[in-house]
Amino acid sequence: MTRLNSVRRLPAVGAAVALAAGTLVAAAPAAQAARPGAHCTTPRLQAEWYGDNQARLQQLIDEYGECNPYRPSRNKPVAVFDWDNTVVKNDVGDAQMFWLLRNGKIRQPAKGDWTTTSRYLTPAAAQALAEACGTLAKPGAPLPTGAPAGVGCADELNAVYGTAATRAGAPAFAGWDHRTIEPAYAWLPQLMQGWTAREIRGFAAAAQAENLAAPVDAKQQVGSATATGWVRYYDQQKELIAGLQQAGFDVWISSASPQPVVEVWAEGVGVDARHVIGIRSTTTAGGKFTSHLQGCGSVRDGADTMITYVDGKRCWINKEIFGVRGAAAEKVQPAARRQVFAAGDSDTDVTFLRDATALRLVVNRNKNELMCRAYDNSDGKWIVNPMFIQPKKQKAAPYPCATTGFTGRDGTPGPVLRGDTSVIPDQTDSVF
């Protein structure tokens, strides 16, 4: 694991350190001090963090943990983590896609028509896939993408998934809402049609074993190209999740990777399947995945317009954690029905991070909208940490917050606005 630059690291600070106005209030006395003889131990974070982030996180645990008799609410405080590149280094969805291609587990679509796999697939992409994969298998049968005969098919599938374009450079997807779905992310579970959740969990366990065993920076052969071949859990996040759970927090994972895949990986940090919200597929009566997705809020099952992505994460969190039904799940809820803590690394996480009421942890991957909001820190509740493994270098140019940092529903860029609609000025990258 890369050690953060000690010159930039602030001295270690105790959990009771005074913080700037607008941040969490000072931690209340421990329960055993307030109630002599009571046995309650608040977990202490030990792993290495940037600056005073450990102190801020410890203060969250001290204030909201069950040992504090003066905590804000008797209800279990909720903490929600994104998964890929937030709790682990690299992307478990990518790892799963590469495994499917190498092991020939993607099925030929009905009638060889690739538009049945995604309503957003362009005619150019459907044609390119048909030409590359057309005669390799009958409809419903797995394509031999791990064999020499299937190399071209594997390459085309990988290009559409990984670059949202065909190998010839034509756009692969069109016509989606950029605040509720990413067609390439959604395409992965859609390509798993014909398999059951149990079978997919088996695929995920196999991919997990390979990627954890592979050395850092390992590559794997996928079609005619090489791809990232390793994943690692972040020690700091594993300890934080365990500490929050020990302190009585209700800890959840919200990810734009497929539900069964994240379920398998989340076991490694002690989060069970009932606390995972990934992309969820509709199934046949026999339990096999279809090429359609479950909906949320005003979006019905099979409409395929909302996944756990940007504003869609808010909807799914409100629905699954807080029991909000119908279109109301798409709206910001009262503070008592929101997570107190959230952690993420990408613009795809910005909405559910903004919903967190006490503290928001951002892993810096140089994502425009997220870093604009985190560095602006208008309410004092944002903390930024470099990536725990192979952190990115400082972004040379300021984040374009005042002009193009925000992506609208139609994909049009624009300025990043605060809650009061004022424009966030460009921000300098300072935590790296």
N, C-alpha and C positions, 0 to 999 in steps of 0.2 A: 504494500500500500504506500502511495506517495505521501511523504510527510510534508505538511504545509510549511511554508517559509516562516522560520521562527522570528525573522525580523519584523514581519507584518503581523504576527500573532500578539494579541494583547496579553498581559499577565493573567493568570488564572484568577477568577473572581468567585467569591462565595455566593450562594444562592440568595443571601439576604442583601446583596449589594443594592445600593440605590440606583434606580434606572430613570431614564429621561421621562418627562411628562408625557402622558398618553399611553404609556406601556402598562404592563401588569403592575398592580399594587404590590407592596412588600408582602412576603409570605407571612401568614399567621403562625402563631406558635404551634409546635407539634402537638398531636392529640394527647400524648402521654404527659406533656407539661400541663395541659389544660385539665386533664382528668387523671390525677395521680393514681398509679396502679394499673391503668389501662395499657394493654400491650398493642402497639401499632407502630410499625416501622416504615418510614417513608424511604423508597429506593433512592439511591444516590447515583447519579451518572458519573462514569469514570472515563469513558472514551474521549478521544481528542477531537475538539471542535475548533472552529475558527473564532477568534476574538472572544466576545463575551456570550457567544451563542449557548454554550453549556450552562452558564448562569441563568440565562433567560429561560431555557428549557427546564432547568431545575426549579426555577421559581413557578413555572406553570404547574409542575407536579406538586410542589409544596402547597400552592394555593387551592388547586382543584382536587387534589388527592383526598382519599377517604380518611387519612389521619388528621386532617385539618377540621376541627369542629366548627370553624367559622367559614367553611367553603361556601361559595355563592349559591349552590343548589344542592339538595339532597339527591337529585336525580344523577345517574351516572353521566359524567361528562363524556362527550363523544370526540374522538380523534380520528381523522381520515387521512390516509396516505395514498398518493398515487403510487404506482408500482415501478414501471420501467424507468431506469435512470434516476429514480428517487430512492427506492429501497435496494435496488440492485444496479450494478454497472452493466450497461447494454440492455437490449430489448428482448424479453422472453417471447414476444410475438414473432419477431424476426427469427429467433432461434427455432421456434416451432415451424415456421414456414420453410426454413432451410431443411429441417429434418423431414418434413412431408415430401419435399422435392427429392431429397436424396434416397428416401425409402419408398417412393412410388405410392403415396397415399392420397393423391388428389384424383377425383373421379372425372371421367368424361361427362360433360353435362348432357341433359336431355336433348336428343336430336342433334347433338354436337353444337348446340346453339349457346354460345358463351354469354349472350345477353341475359339468359335465365339465371346467371350467377350474381348479377348486380344490375339494378335498374339504372345505374349511372354509367355503365360501361359504354364507351363510344362505338359506333359502327367500325371505325378503323381498328380499335383494339379487339373487337369480337372477330373481325376478319383475320387479323394477325394471329390470334390464338387458334382459330379454326385451321388456318394453313399450317401452323407449326405442330398442332396436336391431332389434327383431324382423323387420320387413319390408324392411330396407335392403339386405340381401344374402343370397344363398343360403348354406347351411352350407359352410364351407371357403373362401368368397370374402371378400376384404377389405371391411371396412365403410367407408363414405365419411365418416369422422369429420372430415375436413378440409374437407368441402363444407357448404353451408348446410343441406342436407337431413339431415346427420348431426350437427348441433350438439347435439341432445338426447342422442343416444347418446354423444357425446364427453363431455358434462357428467356423465352417469351413470358412465361408466367412470372418469373423473378423480376423481369423488367417492369411489367405492369404493376406488380405489387410494390416494388422498391422505389421506382422512379415516377409512377403514375403516368408512364408513357410507354409506347411500344418500342421495340428495338430500333425501329426506323425513326423514332422521335415524334410520332403522332400522339396527341393527348389521349390518355386512356379512359378518363372519367370526365363527366360534364353534368352541370345542372344541380349541384347539391348546395345545401345550406351550410356555409363554412363555420357556423357557430353551434351546430348540433350533430354533425357527422363528418367523418373523413372516409370517403369511399374505399381507399386502399386498406385502412384498418378494418373496416367492416367486411371487406372481401375475404379476409383470412378465415373467419368462422363460416362464411358462405361457401368457401371452397372445401369445407369439412363436411358438406352435405353427404348423407349416406352413412355416417358413422354415429355411434351413440356417445353420450357424454362419458360413459365408462371407458369406451375404447380410446377416446381422445385423451382422457386422463392418463391412460397407458402410454400414448404417444408422448405426452408432456413429460412423464417420468423418465422416458428414454432420452429425450432431448436434454432434460435437466442433468441427468447423470453425465452425459457426454460433455456438456458445456461447463459444468463445475470441475470435471476432471481435466479438461484441456488447460494448458498453461496460458497465462495472460498473454494477449496479443496473438493467440493461435488463430489460424485460418482454416477453413474447410472448403472442400470442392463442392460446388453446387452448379450443375450443368457444366458449361465450359469455363466458368469463372470461379473465383474464390470469394468467400464471404467471411465475416466475423464468426469465430467459432468458440467463443468463451463468454461466460457470465460469472459474476461474483456478487455475493451479498455484501452490502456495506455493514461493517461491524458497528458503526455508530448508530445506524438506523435499527439494527437488530436489538441493541441495548436499549435504545429509546422506546421501541415498541414494548419490550419486556417490562421496562420501568413503568410505562403508562398503564399497562395491564395490571401490574402489581399494585399500583396506586389506586386502582379501581376505575380506570377509564374504560370506555367501550370503544375498542380499536377496530377500525374497518379499513379495507383496501378498496379503492375505486380505480379501475384500470380500463384503458381502451384496447386491451388484449382479450382474447376469448375467455369466457368464464371458466371452463374446465382447466385451461392451461394455467391461469392465475391461481386457481384453487390449489393445484399441485405445488407451485412455487411458494405460495403463502404459508404452507405448512412449515417451511424452513425458518420462519420467524414467529411461529406459534400462533398464527391467525387461522382459524378454521374456515371451512367452506361457507358456513352460514354468515360469515363476516366479509365475504368477497363480493364485489359488484363489478363484473366484467361485461363484455359484450355478450348478450344472451340471445341464443337462437331459438326459433320456434322448432318444434319437433313433430314427427309423425306419431300416430297412435302407438307405434312400436318403439318410440323413443329415439328414432334417428333424426339427426339434424337435417333441416331443410335449408334452402338457400335464402330464407327470410329471417328477420330479426324480431325480437320482442320489442314492443313500444313502451313509451312512458308518457305520463301527462295526457295531453290531447292526442298523442300519436298512438294509433292502434297497432296491435301486433301485425306484422307483415307489411306495414307501410314503408319500413326501412328508411326512415328519415331522422331517427334520433338514436344515438348510442351514448356511451359514457365518454363524451367528448365536449369540451368547453361548456356551453350552457346545458348540454345533455347530462353532464356529471351532476349539476345541481338537481336536475329533475330526478335522476336515479337515486341520489342520496336522500332527497326528501321523501321519495316513495318507499325505499327499502329500509331506511334507518328510522325515519320519523313518521312513517305511516300516512303521508299526505297523498291523497288520491285525486285523479282527474287533472284538469289544467292547472289547478293551484300548485301542483308539484313543480311547475316550471317557474314559479315566482319565489322571490326572496321571502323566507319565513321570519316570524318574530324571533328575537334573539334566543328565547328559551327553547326553540325548536331548531337550533342550528348547532353545528359542531363548534367546540371551543378552540380546537386546534386543527390545522391542516398542513400538509407537506406536499410539494410538487416541484417539478423541474422545467415545465414547458408551458407555452401559451395554451395548450389544451387543458391546463389545470387552473387557469386564472379565475374562473367564475367560482368554483368551490373554495378556492383559497380566499377570495374576497368575502365569502359568506362566513368564514371562521370569525368568532367573536373575540378571542383572546390573543392568539398568537398564530403567525403564518411563517412556515419555514420554506425557503426557496433554495434549491440546489442550482447553482449558476451554470447554465448551459448556453448562455448568450442568446436567449429567446427574447425578442423585442418587447412584446406587450407585457410579459411577465416581469422582465427586469425593469421596465419603465415604472410599473406600479410598485415593485419592491423597493427600488431606490428612491422613488418619490416619498414613500413611507408616510403618507399624509396623516395617518392616525397613530403612528408609532408602534404598530403591531406586526411589522414585517421584519424578519431576520434573513440574512443571505449567507450561505455557506458555499465555498468552492466544492466541486465534485470531490468525493472522498478518495477516489482512485483516478489517476491521470487527469487532474483538474485542467480546465482550459486556461490558456493564457489570457491576459487582459485584452478585451476587445479594443482595438485601436481607435475606432471612431465612436463618438457618442451614440447611444441608442436614439433612433429617430422618433422620439415620443411625440413631438409637436407636429409631425407631418404624416408619417406612414407606419407608425408602430402598431396600429390597430387594424385588424382584418374584419371587414363587414360581412354580413350574411351572404352577399353575392361575390365575396372575394375581393372587393374593392378596398384598397388601403386608405387609412385616414388617421387623424390624430388620436392619441389615447386620452380619454377624458376621465376626470375624477367623478365621484358620486354627485358633486354639485355642478357638473358639466364644464368646469374650468379645464383648460388644456394643461396636461403635464408637460413641462419643458424637457428638452433633450437631457438625458442622464449619462454621466460618465461611469464607465465600468470600474468599480473600486474594490470589489471582493473577488479575488481570483487566486 
